[in-house]
């Protein structure tokens, strides 16, 4: 999972029919965009550090960016 500041983090509801919780990435602590992230949650504005799992969370990019998929030579 990779994010940049400004992306949205969406936490899926625990069961079908339960709404998602959405926040904005306000800090990415690693240059490569890997977790943990500091998220400002829309619902109440509080901030928390999150180490999201891809099973429960998804990143929605708010900018169009191209991800690098080629291998880098050592």
GIRAQUI-V304628 format. One record per pair of residues at least 24 apart in sequence whose ideal C-beta (glycine too) atoms are under 8 Angstrom apart, sorted by the first residue. I is the first residue (numbers start at 1). J is the second residue. D is the distance in whole Angstrom. If there is no record, write none. Layout:
i->(I I)
j->(J J)
d->(D D)
//
This chain:
i->(1 1 1 1 1 1 2 2 2 2 2 3 3 3 3 3 4 4 4 4 4 6 6 7 7 7 7 7 8 8 8 9 9 9 9 9 9 9 9 10 10 10 10 11 11 11 12 12 12 25)
j->(34 35 52 54 57 59 32 33 34 59 67 28 33 35 37 59 28 33 61 63 65 62 63 59 60 61 62 63 59 60 62 37 39 50 52 57 58 59 60 57 58 59 60 52 56 57 56 57 58 59)
d->(7 6 6 6 7 6 7 4 6 7 7 6 5 8 6 5 6 6 8 7 7 5 6 5 6 5 6 8 7 4 6 7 5 7 6 6 8 6 8 7 5 8 6 8 6 5 6 7 7 8)
//
